[in-house]
Amino acid sequence: MSISSIARTEFPEGHVVFFGIDGKIILTPQSLEHSRTIKVMQYNTILSLGLHAETPSDVYIDFPADENSAPNLAIVRDDARPEGNRYSFEDVLLISEVVSTSSIRKDYDDCTAKYGRYGIPIYLVVDPYAREVVLHTQPTGTGYIAAHTHKYGTGKLPIPLADGRTFTLDLDQLPLPEPEKDVH
């Protein structure tokens, strides 16, 4: 399936679509934790960077070699201009992925390698199940040199961006997964 045909495909509402480098397409429902976490991060970007900051969520970003991604949240340079409806990876200052039960390996391993390889300055993994945020900095050809883990509920995490702005993520606001309900 070509990139243009994928872009025109309508996928079921309430699902997240992952495209593997091996050609597999994975369709998974988005959990409430996932949705709520993205919402909190979007709110934090508005508080930190203003209402008009470019922070696409689940919108394709163009990478070389047809390795396009639609990260849960991206922060792009203020002077970035999209090509059509998409930004280039070169415009991205920060990408954040929210871990879901079906995306653990992808978010922690595959995306870390990919975003580092393409020089994304900051990659943030937000994991509601581990109740932690992993902040990756100093990209290399195979990933990132530095990774710092911050637990939920430990206050505000200021993240300096390469353009001089600071994105502050309030770790006290990140939602916890709902406990499993007993169906007896």
Phi, psi and chi 1 to 4 in degrees:
 res  aa     phi    psi   chi1   chi2   chi3   chi4
   1 MET       -  131.0 -175.0  176.9  -95.3      -
   2 SER   -80.3  161.7   72.1      -      -      -
   3 ILE   -59.6  -41.6  -66.0  -63.6      -      -
   4 SER   -66.1  -36.7   61.9      -      -      -
   5 SER   -72.1  -34.1   62.0      -      -      -
   6 ILE   -64.7  -42.6  -69.4  170.7      -      -
   7 ALA   -62.1  -28.8      -      -      -      -
   8 ARG   -90.1   -8.4  -69.1 -171.9  -49.6  -90.9
   9 THR   -75.4  135.7  -58.1      -      -      -
  10 GLU   -95.9  117.5  -71.5 -171.7   35.2      -
  11 PHE   -97.1  156.1  -66.4   99.4      -      -
  12 PRO   -58.1  140.5  -19.1   28.2      -      -
  13 GLU   -63.1  144.7 -170.4  174.0  -30.3      -
  14 GLY    82.6    8.8      -      -      -      -
  15 HIS  -118.6  152.3  -74.0   71.0      -      -
  16 VAL  -108.2  138.9  177.3      -      -      -
  17 VAL  -112.1  128.0 -179.8      -      -      -
  18 PHE  -114.4  138.3  -60.2  109.3      -      -
  19 PHE  -113.8  114.2  -58.7   95.9      -      -
  20 GLY   -81.7  154.6      -      -      -      -
  21 ILE   -68.8  -15.4   54.7  175.5      -      -
  22 ASP   -88.3    8.9   55.7    0.6      -      -
  23 GLY    90.9   -3.4      -      -      -      -
  24 LYS   -76.9  144.8  -69.9 -178.3 -176.4  173.4
  25 ILE  -114.1  124.1  -61.8  174.2      -      -
  26 ILE  -112.9  125.9  -58.9  166.4      -      -
  27 LEU  -114.7  120.9 -174.4   66.5      -      -
  28 THR  -137.5  141.7 -177.9      -      -      -
  29 PRO   -67.9  145.0   15.2  -19.1      -      -
  30 GLN   -86.0  131.1 -171.5  174.1   31.9      -
  31 SER   -79.8  163.6   68.8      -      -      -
  32 LEU   -61.2  -40.2  -77.5  174.4      -      -
  33 GLU   -60.5  -43.1  -69.2   82.8   19.1      -
  34 HIS   -60.8  -51.8 -161.0  -94.6      -      -
  35 SER   -61.5  -46.4  177.0      -      -      -
  36 ARG   -64.1  -37.8  -71.2  174.5 -179.8  153.5
  37 THR   -66.4  -43.8  -58.3      -      -      -
  38 ILE   -60.5  -41.6  -66.2  168.1      -      -
  39 LYS   -60.6  -44.6 -177.8  177.7  172.6 -177.8
  40 VAL   -63.0  -42.5  166.4      -      -      -
  41 MET   -64.8  -39.7  -70.6 -169.6  -46.2      -
  42 GLN   -62.7  -42.3  -70.4  170.3  -31.5      -
  43 TYR   -61.5  -42.5  177.2   70.2      -      -
  44 ASN   -64.3  -34.4  -80.5 -138.8      -      -
  45 THR   -67.3  -38.0   60.2      -      -      -
  46 ILE   -63.7  -45.4  -68.6  168.9      -      -
  47 LEU   -63.8  -38.8  -69.8  176.9      -      -
  48 SER   -80.7  -43.2  -60.1      -      -      -
  49 LEU  -115.7   -8.0  -53.7  175.2      -      -
  50 GLY    98.6  160.7      -      -      -      -
  51 LEU   -63.1  -30.6 -177.8   60.2      -      -
  52 HIS   -97.8    7.0  -60.7  -69.3      -      -
  53 ALA   -64.3  142.7      -      -      -      -
  54 GLU   -81.4  107.7  -72.9  -64.0  -29.5      -
  55 THR  -136.2   71.1   57.2      -      -      -
  56 PRO   -62.4  145.4   15.8  -22.5      -      -
  57 SER  -128.1  124.3  176.5      -      -      -
  58 ASP    55.3   39.0  -65.1  -39.0      -      -
  59 VAL  -120.1  135.6  173.5      -      -      -
  60 TYR   -58.1  138.7  -87.1  118.4      -      -
  61 ILE  -118.9  134.1  -67.0  174.4      -      -
  62 ASP   -79.7  125.6  -72.7  -31.9      -      -
  63 PHE  -117.8  159.2  -77.0   82.8      -      -
  64 PRO   -63.1  163.3  -19.7   30.0      -      -
  65 ALA    58.0   33.0      -      -      -      -
  66 ASP    55.3   31.2  -70.5  -26.2      -      -
  67 GLU   -95.9   44.0  -75.6 -165.4   74.9      -
  68 ASN   -62.9  151.3  -56.4  -41.2      -      -
  69 SER  -135.9  153.7  -72.4      -      -      -
  70 ALA  -122.7   77.6      -      -      -      -
  71 PRO   -65.0  157.1   20.3  -26.3      -      -
  72 ASN   -59.6  -34.5  -64.5  138.0      -      -
  73 LEU  -154.2  137.3 -179.4   75.9      -      -
  74 ALA  -132.8  148.2      -      -      -      -
  75 ILE  -118.2  124.8  -61.9  174.4      -      -
  76 VAL  -112.6  162.3  -61.4      -      -      -
  77 ARG   -57.5  147.2  -64.3 -174.5  -17.1 -101.2
  78 ASP   -59.2  -34.3  -96.0  -13.1      -      -
  79 ASP   -91.1    7.3   63.0  -12.0      -      -
  80 ALA   -70.7  141.7      -      -      -      -
  81 ARG  -125.7  126.3  -61.5  -69.9  170.4 -108.3
  82 PRO   -69.3  150.1   21.9  -27.4      -      -
  83 GLU   -92.3  107.1  -68.5  -76.9  -31.4      -
  84 GLY    68.7 -119.8      -      -      -      -
  85 ASN  -106.2   12.1  -68.3  -32.7      -      -
  86 ARG  -130.8  146.7  -66.6  156.9   65.8  151.7
  87 TYR   -92.6  159.4  -72.9   98.8      -      -
  88 SER   -89.4  152.0  166.4      -      -      -
  89 PHE   -57.0  -26.4   75.9  100.3      -      -
  90 GLU   -69.0  -17.0  -64.9  166.5  -42.0      -
  91 ASP   -88.6  -10.6  -64.3  -35.2      -      -
  92 VAL   -84.5  131.5  175.8      -      -      -
  93 LEU  -100.4  -30.8  -59.9  170.0      -      -
  94 LEU  -152.4  138.8  176.1  147.6      -      -
  95 ILE  -124.6  138.9  -74.9 -179.2      -      -
  96 SER  -127.6  134.7 -178.0      -      -      -
  97 GLU  -119.0  138.5  -61.3  -75.1    5.3      -
  98 VAL  -100.3  125.1  178.5      -      -      -
  99 VAL   -70.0  134.1  172.6      -      -      -
 100 SER  -118.8  168.2   62.6      -      -      -
 101 THR   -60.8  -27.3   54.1      -      -      -
 102 SER   -92.9   -4.4   63.3      -      -      -
 103 SER  -119.5   15.9   70.9      -      -      -
 104 ILE   -56.7  -54.7  -68.4  170.9      -      -
 105 ARG   -61.7  -43.2 -173.7 -179.6   72.6   53.1
 106 LYS   -60.0  -49.6  175.9 -168.5  149.8  -63.1
 107 ASP   -69.8  -41.9  -66.5  -27.7      -      -
 108 TYR   -80.5  -37.2  -83.2  105.2      -      -
 109 ASP  -104.8  -62.6  -60.3  -26.2      -      -
 110 ASP   -61.4  -48.9  -59.9  -14.5      -      -
 111 CYS   -68.8  -35.6  -72.4      -      -      -
 112 THR   -60.6  -45.7  -58.0      -      -      -
 113 ALA   -65.6  -46.6      -      -      -      -
 114 LYS   -63.9  -51.6  174.7 -177.6  174.8  175.5
 115 TYR   -66.5  -34.7  -63.0  145.8      -      -
 116 GLY   -65.7  -44.9      -      -      -      -
 117 ARG   -57.1  -36.0  179.0  172.5   60.3 -108.5
 118 TYR   -94.8    9.6  -71.1  114.0      -      -
 119 GLY    74.2   24.5      -      -      -      -
 120 ILE   -65.3  118.9  -58.1  -59.4      -      -
 121 PRO   -58.8  -36.4  -21.3   30.3      -      -
 122 ILE  -137.1  129.4  -61.8  167.8      -      -
 123 TYR  -122.5  123.2  174.1   47.2      -      -
 124 LEU  -114.4  119.7 -166.9   63.1      -      -
 125 VAL  -102.2  119.3  179.0      -      -      -
 126 VAL  -107.7  117.9 -179.5      -      -      -
 127 ASP  -119.0   97.9 -171.2  -22.1      -      -
 128 PRO   -63.5  -27.2   -9.3   16.2      -      -
 129 TYR   -79.3  -37.4  -55.2  100.2      -      -
 130 ALA   -86.5   -9.4      -      -      -      -
 131 ARG    57.3   48.1  -63.9 -180.0  165.5  105.4
 132 GLU  -150.4  160.7   65.6 -174.1   21.6      -
 133 VAL  -122.6  130.4  171.8      -      -      -
 134 VAL  -110.0  119.5 -178.3      -      -      -
 135 LEU  -100.8  110.7  175.1   65.6      -      -
 136 HIS   -98.2  131.3  -63.7  -83.9      -      -
 137 THR  -136.3  169.6   58.4      -      -      -
 138 GLN    62.0   70.5  -58.0  172.4  -21.2      -
 139 PRO   -64.1  148.3   20.8  -27.8      -      -
 140 THR  -131.6 -179.3   69.1      -      -      -
 141 GLY   -67.0  -14.2      -      -      -      -
 142 THR  -122.8    2.6   58.0      -      -      -
 143 GLY   155.2 -127.0      -      -      -      -
 144 TYR  -136.9  146.9  -70.7   85.0      -      -
 145 ILE   -75.1  -43.7  -67.1  171.7      -      -
 146 ALA  -112.3  138.6      -      -      -      -
 147 ALA  -140.2  121.1      -      -      -      -
 148 HIS  -120.0  128.9  -58.6  -79.2      -      -
 149 THR   -98.2  134.3  -58.5      -      -      -
 150 HIS  -127.6  128.9  -56.6  -88.6      -      -
 151 LYS   -80.5  147.3  -70.2  -68.2 -171.5 -174.3
 152 TYR   -56.5  149.6  -82.1   30.9      -      -
 153 GLY    79.1   17.0      -      -      -      -
 154 THR  -113.5   27.3   56.0      -      -      -
 155 GLY    91.9 -156.7      -      -      -      -
 156 LYS   -93.0  137.7  -64.7 -176.6 -175.5 -146.6
 157 LEU  -112.8  101.8  174.3   61.6      -      -
 158 PRO   -78.5  131.7   22.8  -24.8      -      -
 159 ILE  -122.1  104.2  -57.0  170.0      -      -
 160 PRO   -67.5  132.0  -11.2   22.5      -      -
 161 LEU   -97.1  157.6  -57.8  174.3      -      -
 162 ALA   -63.3  -18.4      -      -      -      -
 163 ASP   -94.5    8.6   65.6   -3.5      -      -
 164 GLY    96.6  -14.5      -      -      -      -
 165 ARG   -79.9  166.0  -63.4  178.3  -63.9  163.6
 166 THR  -126.7  125.1  -60.5      -      -      -
 167 PHE   -94.5  125.1  166.5   56.3      -      -
 168 THR  -111.4  119.6  -58.5      -      -      -
 169 LEU  -101.0  121.7 -178.9   59.9      -      -
 170 ASP   -85.6  104.0 -169.9  -21.6      -      -
 171 LEU   -69.2  -16.2  -59.3  171.2      -      -
 172 ASP   -77.6  -20.0  -65.2  -23.7      -      -
 173 GLN   -91.4  -12.6  -68.5 -179.1  -12.9      -
 174 LEU   -67.7  129.1  -66.4  171.8      -      -
 175 PRO   -74.7  146.0   25.1  -30.0      -      -
 176 LEU   -92.4  152.3  -62.1  174.7      -      -
 177 PRO   -61.7  146.8  -17.8   27.3      -      -
 178 GLU   -68.1  139.0  -65.9  -69.3  -36.7      -
 179 PRO   -64.7  148.3    7.6   -8.7      -      -
 180 GLU   -61.1  133.2  -66.0  -74.1  -34.9      -
 181 LYS   -87.6  136.0  -65.1 -153.6  174.0   14.7
 182 ASP   -79.2  124.7 -167.8   10.2      -      -
 183 VAL   -97.8   20.6  -69.4      -      -      -
 184 HIS   -77.3      -  -65.9  -78.2      -      -
